[in-house]
Amino acid sequence: MSTTQAVPQREDTAIQGELYMSFELGDKKWKLTASDGRLGPSRYNVDAGDTAAVAHCIGKARERCKLEPQAQVHSCHEAGRDGWWLHRWLIEQGIDNIVVDSSSIEVNRHARRTKTDRLDGDKLLAMLLRHHRGERVWSVVHEPTPEDEDARRTHRELARLTQERTSHTNRIKSLLVLHNLRPHVIIGGRDWPAWWSRHGEQVPPLLRAEIERESARLTLVKQQVRVLGAERRHELADGKQPLVAQLTQLRAIGSKGAWVLVKELFGWRRFANRRELAGCLGLAPTPYASGDSQIEQGISRAGNKRARVLLVELAWSWLRLQPDSALTQWFNGRFAVGGKRMRRVGIIALARRLAIALWRYLQYGEIPAGATLKPAAT
């Protein structure tokens, strides 16, 4: 009679499974929280941006969970100031990473909420596990290509420089009013040096020096604005921006607005339908229906703020410059007869419809009904 002996299993036998990891990204430290879904989470602290330490922590987490060295790793982190470099590095390492919209993460509204990096990391990890089980728990941010991401720098810098230019101009005006000086020329313009040479002596020396330093900063900002504007016009003239050129063919759409819409919205994002487009812009409605209560809370404002604000401005221009279009007639028939509040409500609705019309114009070549094009340049 033969007997069989049980073969003892090695304690380091690897388990076929997958690793899940969340990143809580801080300015100086990152907190990594990892688990395979069976064991409790393990937590690691690394210096911000230390990719070697991140790779080491992933290896330690695999060993703790007794996973194969080749086990798939799923990770997530919130969209933030680090941009997309971490996401791209993780993808290069073979890690399935997603970037989530922080405003879409569910929170407890019951009472005051305790918030720490440890709790946030645990929360992200729990939601990542639910996400991979098929639940819809958050909004995943769409990644632009490195080229599309870099293409957004020009108009964003121009917007910041324009604000800075206004700030310097207002500051100089405020300082001059202290001594009842109210220039009749444009501050920083071609007539400003002559005006300042005639009136500068009326200002005390320390204040005069401050105004001159402010004027020097204003001159630098205006020079940078001119350089960036010239670069953008040069690209348009050379035909390097066909979508921008196509948008500017419509009346009421200028080159600046068309540039922002293409770089922020239409140039690299892909929409399956008009609802996706409205949701990306934050122009989607947010109804509140509970029992007998039926309330419309307005638009969500959860999308791209730059494009949304611009579309509202373009909607006003569209009413003025495209009076015979179907969009303008729809607005006039429904909102123009009301008061100021009704018109403000209506212009948001028009901005949504205008965004859809412009998307169809660029995607399928459909000119908005009744809209006119600018005359061809001769």
C-alpha positions as MATLAB code, in Angstrom:
seq = 'MSTTQAVPQREDTAIQGELYMSFELGDKKWKLTASDGRLGPSRYNVDAGDTAAVAHCIGKARERCKLEPQAQVHSCHEAGRDGWWLHRWLIEQGIDNIVVDSSSIEVNRHARRTKTDRLDGDKLLAMLLRHHRGERVWSVVHEPTPEDEDARRTHRELARLTQERTSHTNRIKSLLVLHNLRPHVIIGGRDWPAWWSRHGEQVPPLLRAEIERESARLTLVKQQVRVLGAERRHELADGKQPLVAQLTQLRAIGSKGAWVLVKELFGWRRFANRRELAGCLGLAPTPYASGDSQIEQGISRAGNKRARVLLVELAWSWLRLQPDSALTQWFNGRFAVGGKRMRRVGIIALARRLAIALWRYLQYGEIPAGATLKPAAT';
ca = [
       0.000    0.000    0.000;
       1.538    3.181   -1.140;
       1.066    6.445    0.568;
       1.258    9.933   -0.871;
       2.824   12.756    0.956;
       1.421   16.242    0.753;
       3.842   18.660   -0.800;
       4.070   21.763    1.387;
       3.347   24.980   -0.456;
       5.992   27.663   -0.414;
       5.009   30.765    1.446;
       6.329   32.951   -1.383;
       4.129   31.339   -4.017;
       2.886   34.145   -6.263;
      -0.848   34.681   -6.622;
      -2.322   35.325  -10.021;
      -3.957   38.734   -9.640;
      -3.705   42.413  -10.308;
      -2.523   45.386   -8.288;
      -4.522   48.560   -7.783;
      -2.868   51.799   -6.756;
      -3.945   55.388   -6.122;
      -1.752   58.504   -6.069;
      -2.418   61.449   -3.791;
      -0.215   64.118   -5.340;
       1.139   66.895   -3.168;
       3.626   69.655   -3.813;
       6.428   68.027   -1.805;
       5.237   64.514   -1.002;
       3.147   61.888   -2.754;
       1.152   59.211   -0.961;
       0.711   55.883   -2.757;
      -2.005   53.483   -1.597;
      -1.954   49.960   -3.055;
      -3.893   46.716   -2.731;
      -4.853   43.673   -4.772;
      -8.467   43.890   -3.605;
      -8.058   41.100   -1.030;
      -5.582   42.462    1.465;
      -5.845   45.760    3.236;
      -4.150   48.742    1.653;
      -0.442   49.390    2.003;
       0.712   52.999    1.999;
       3.972   54.553    0.866;
       5.322   58.094    0.977;
       7.682   59.298   -1.738;
       9.148   62.643   -2.719;
       7.112   64.453   -5.358;
       8.306   63.574   -8.851;
      10.589   60.701   -7.731;
       9.710   58.114  -10.373;
      12.399   55.695   -9.181;
      10.786   55.634   -5.726;
       7.379   55.087   -7.322;
       8.676   52.074   -9.265;
      10.270   50.699   -6.082;
       6.985   51.055   -4.169;
       5.105   49.232   -6.911;
       7.587   46.351   -6.613;
       7.171   46.269   -2.825;
       3.381   46.242   -3.168;
       3.571   43.320   -5.603;
       5.731   41.382   -3.142;
       3.398   42.100   -0.236;
       0.388   40.864   -2.203;
       2.444   37.887   -3.529;
       1.748   38.811   -7.119;
       3.745   37.881  -10.178;
       6.385   40.441  -11.162;
       4.492   40.813  -14.444;
       1.109   41.318  -12.741;
      -0.938   44.114  -14.271;
      -1.041   47.353  -12.279;
      -4.039   49.686  -12.417;
      -3.599   53.188  -11.019;
      -5.377   56.510  -10.812;
      -4.801   60.072   -9.691;
      -6.702   63.323   -9.828;
      -6.169   65.875  -12.567;
      -4.130   68.748  -11.200;
      -1.058   70.917  -11.427;
       1.230   68.047  -12.465;
      -0.489   67.924  -15.822;
      -0.009   64.811  -17.915;
       3.652   63.870  -17.496;
       2.981   61.350  -14.694;
       0.164   59.710  -16.632;
       2.395   59.314  -19.689;
       5.266   57.947  -17.601;
       2.985   55.363  -15.984;
       1.669   54.287  -19.385;
       5.263   53.864  -20.592;
       5.880   51.525  -17.641;
       2.973   49.342  -18.744;
       0.665   50.588  -15.980;
      -3.012   51.082  -16.757;
      -3.495   54.604  -15.415;
      -6.523   56.886  -15.515;
      -6.799   60.567  -14.628;
     -10.045   61.512  -12.910;
     -11.895   64.785  -12.525;
     -11.628   65.687   -8.848;
     -15.015   67.427   -8.873;
     -16.692   64.147   -9.876;
     -15.475   62.218   -6.806;
     -18.331   61.474   -4.434;
     -18.145   62.921   -0.917;
     -20.175   62.487    2.257;
     -22.594   65.415    2.611;
     -23.886   64.281    5.997;
     -21.757   66.508    8.222;
     -18.277   67.989    8.412;
     -15.976   65.820    6.361;
     -12.609   64.674    7.696;
      -9.969   65.131    4.997;
      -6.373   63.874    5.060;
      -4.034   62.553    2.385;
      -4.367   59.068    3.867;
      -8.159   59.140    3.729;
      -8.123   60.597    0.235;
      -5.749   57.878   -0.939;
      -7.936   55.158    0.571;
     -11.002   56.726   -1.032;
      -9.391   56.850   -4.463;
      -8.278   53.228   -4.147;
     -11.767   52.060   -3.162;
     -13.302   53.923   -6.100;
     -10.663   52.531   -8.466;
     -11.678   48.997   -7.447;
     -15.320   49.860   -8.030;
     -14.443   51.418  -11.390;
     -12.803   48.191  -12.566;
     -15.828   46.204  -11.406;
     -17.885   48.141  -13.918;
     -19.445   50.839  -11.729;
     -19.639   54.422  -12.951;
     -18.155   56.285  -10.020;
     -16.367   59.284  -11.559;
     -15.486   61.155  -14.737;
     -12.281   60.178  -16.512;
     -10.385   63.075  -18.086;
      -9.489   62.709  -21.761;
      -5.754   62.935  -22.447;
      -4.488   65.322  -25.137;
      -1.447   64.439  -27.176;
       1.767   66.236  -26.171;
       1.445   68.363  -29.319;
      -2.172   69.325  -28.571;
      -1.298   70.086  -24.968;
       1.568   72.337  -26.017;
      -0.590   74.081  -28.649;
      -2.770   75.543  -25.864;
       0.086   77.566  -24.418;
      -0.064   80.533  -26.833;
      -3.618   81.722  -26.241;
      -3.448   80.987  -22.513;
      -0.291   83.069  -22.162;
      -1.880   85.834  -24.228;
      -4.887   85.851  -21.898;
      -2.633   86.166  -18.848;
      -0.557   88.918  -20.463;
      -3.702   90.833  -21.397;
      -4.868   90.724  -17.783;
      -1.421   91.820  -16.625;
      -1.431   94.703  -19.100;
      -4.783   95.904  -17.746;
      -3.482   95.565  -14.190;
      -0.413   97.724  -14.885;
      -2.513  100.348  -16.668;
      -5.033  100.565  -13.829;
      -2.235  100.773  -11.273;
      -0.620  103.723  -13.034;
      -3.989  105.500  -13.284;
      -4.595  104.983   -9.560;
      -1.181  106.370   -8.652;
      -1.646  109.440  -10.858;
      -5.063  110.233   -9.382;
      -3.366  110.638   -5.999;
      -2.128  113.965   -7.366;
      -5.129  114.775   -9.562;
      -3.387  113.757  -12.764;
      -5.793  112.234  -15.282;
      -3.988  111.517  -18.560;
      -5.954  112.117  -21.749;
      -3.661  109.738  -23.646;
      -3.437  105.938  -23.576;
      -1.065  104.907  -20.807;
       1.837  103.080  -22.404;
       0.825  104.265  -25.886;
       2.827  106.280  -28.376;
       1.805  109.626  -26.790;
       2.512  108.518  -23.240;
       6.264  109.422  -23.059;
       5.574  113.027  -24.151;
       2.703  113.399  -21.678;
       4.773  111.949  -18.839;
       7.713  114.245  -19.580;
       5.403  117.270  -19.208;
       3.545  116.133  -16.076;
       5.968  113.809  -14.320;
       7.533  116.636  -12.331;
       4.223  117.204  -10.526;
       4.652  113.852   -8.792;
       6.905  113.338   -5.738;
      10.207  111.591   -6.563;
       9.502  108.221   -4.930;
       6.076  107.950   -6.490;
       7.510  109.060   -9.829;
      10.089  106.273   -9.635;
       7.352  103.745   -8.834;
       5.272  104.854  -11.822;
       8.293  104.618  -14.116;
       9.006  101.070  -12.937;
       5.356  100.204  -13.498;
       5.567  101.745  -16.977;
       8.657   99.657  -17.769;
       6.790   96.461  -16.836;
       3.835   97.606  -18.927;
       6.114   98.182  -21.918;
       7.564   94.683  -21.583;
       4.121   93.077  -21.365;
       2.873   94.952  -24.432;
       5.952   93.898  -26.370;
       5.358   90.233  -25.478;
       1.707   90.536  -26.500;
       2.754   91.910  -29.880;
       5.267   89.094  -30.418;
       2.759   86.341  -29.597;
       0.081   88.000  -31.706;
       2.450   88.227  -34.668;
       3.380   84.557  -34.332;
      -0.275   83.554  -34.354;
      -1.053   85.705  -37.389;
       1.957   84.234  -39.180;
       0.690   80.672  -38.624;
      -2.740   81.613  -39.931;
      -1.278   83.298  -43.006;
       0.838   80.228  -43.777;
      -2.178   77.915  -43.652;
      -0.914   75.942  -40.652;
      -4.253   76.252  -38.834;
      -6.955   75.030  -41.248;
      -9.654   74.599  -38.597;
      -9.100   78.121  -37.296;
      -9.282   79.456  -40.847;
     -12.500   77.498  -41.470;
     -14.169   78.936  -38.365;
     -13.178   82.495  -39.210;
     -15.067   82.212  -42.507;
     -18.284   82.625  -40.513;
     -19.425   86.128  -39.659;
     -19.227   86.881  -35.916;
     -16.244   84.534  -35.449;
     -12.866   86.274  -35.297;
      -9.407   84.758  -35.401;
      -8.850   85.060  -31.638;
     -12.087   83.307  -30.732;
     -11.623   80.661  -33.414;
      -8.101   79.944  -32.155;
      -9.296   79.361  -28.594;
     -12.197   77.138  -29.672;
      -9.950   74.957  -31.830;
      -7.129   74.634  -29.315;
      -9.382   74.090  -26.297;
     -12.258   72.160  -27.820;
     -12.656   71.245  -31.462;
      -9.071   70.577  -32.513;
      -8.363   67.389  -30.523;
     -11.467   66.348  -28.618;
     -13.840   63.856  -30.207;
     -17.548   63.981  -29.424;
     -20.051   61.254  -30.227;
     -23.088   63.509  -29.922;
     -24.260   66.962  -28.869;
     -24.777   65.905  -25.243;
     -21.106   65.025  -24.878;
     -20.168   68.420  -26.306;
     -22.487   70.285  -23.939;
     -21.194   68.274  -20.988;
     -17.584   69.097  -21.872;
     -18.468   72.796  -21.915;
     -20.462   72.723  -18.689;
     -23.564   73.810  -20.619;
     -25.531   70.693  -19.686;
     -28.729   71.160  -17.622;
     -28.857   69.934  -14.016;
     -32.470   69.077  -13.149;
     -33.475   68.275   -9.562;
     -36.429   65.881   -9.463;
     -37.340   64.302   -6.142;
     -40.897   63.333   -5.360;
     -43.173   66.208   -6.282;
     -40.245   68.630   -6.498;
     -39.220   69.481  -10.052;
     -36.488   72.164  -10.172;
     -34.075   73.162  -12.916;
     -30.807   74.244  -11.275;
     -29.243   75.758  -14.384;
     -26.132   74.659  -16.242;
     -23.534   72.481  -14.550;
     -20.492   74.757  -15.219;
     -18.318   71.668  -14.826;
     -16.557   71.877  -18.174;
     -13.972   73.994  -19.939;
     -14.411   77.493  -18.518;
     -12.362   79.263  -21.202;
     -14.443   77.846  -24.050;
     -17.724   78.339  -22.182;
     -17.098   82.024  -21.436;
     -15.966   82.614  -25.012;
     -19.065   80.942  -26.470;
     -21.330   83.192  -24.409;
     -19.497   86.242  -25.809;
     -19.744   84.836  -29.331;
     -23.465   84.238  -28.838;
     -24.031   87.979  -28.295;
     -21.948   88.754  -31.391;
     -23.893   86.148  -33.362;
     -27.182   87.928  -32.625;
     -25.767   91.179  -33.967;
     -23.826   89.915  -36.990;
     -25.985   86.965  -38.062;
     -29.516   88.436  -37.820;
     -30.994   86.155  -40.508;
     -29.665   82.878  -39.113;
     -31.994   80.250  -37.650;
     -30.229   80.535  -34.291;
     -30.888   84.273  -34.057;
     -34.529   83.880  -35.094;
     -34.980   81.138  -32.490;
     -33.540   83.407  -29.790;
     -35.641   86.408  -30.851;
     -38.819   84.385  -30.939;
     -38.323   82.849  -27.514;
     -36.258   85.245  -25.378;
     -35.962   88.685  -26.975;
     -39.503   89.698  -25.965;
     -38.699   89.095  -22.279;
     -36.783   91.237  -19.863;
     -33.077   91.389  -19.134;
     -33.136   88.230  -17.021;
     -34.896   86.288  -19.763;
     -32.289   87.424  -22.285;
     -29.448   86.366  -19.975;
     -31.022   82.941  -19.616;
     -31.572   82.733  -23.345;
     -28.012   83.649  -24.254;
     -26.750   80.567  -22.366;
     -29.147   78.395  -24.343;
     -27.982   80.087  -27.541;
     -24.327   79.495  -26.594;
     -25.058   75.767  -26.296;
     -26.798   75.661  -29.659;
     -24.038   77.721  -31.239;
     -21.381   75.297  -29.928;
     -23.276   72.382  -31.496;
     -23.647   74.254  -34.787;
     -19.929   75.110  -34.905;
     -19.019   71.496  -34.093;
     -21.164   70.235  -36.974;
     -19.687   72.913  -39.230;
     -16.122   71.740  -38.526;
     -16.942   68.030  -38.349;
     -19.295   67.662  -41.299;
     -19.064   70.951  -43.183;
     -22.679   71.913  -42.321;
     -23.003   75.693  -42.426;
     -25.433   76.836  -39.682;
     -28.884   77.396  -41.176;
     -29.275   80.928  -42.476;
     -25.726   81.936  -41.540;
     -23.610   83.973  -43.936;
     -19.917   83.660  -44.668;
     -17.425   86.455  -44.907;
     -16.571   87.595  -48.429;
     -13.539   85.886  -49.868;
     -10.332   87.906  -49.637;
      -9.136   89.227  -52.974;
];
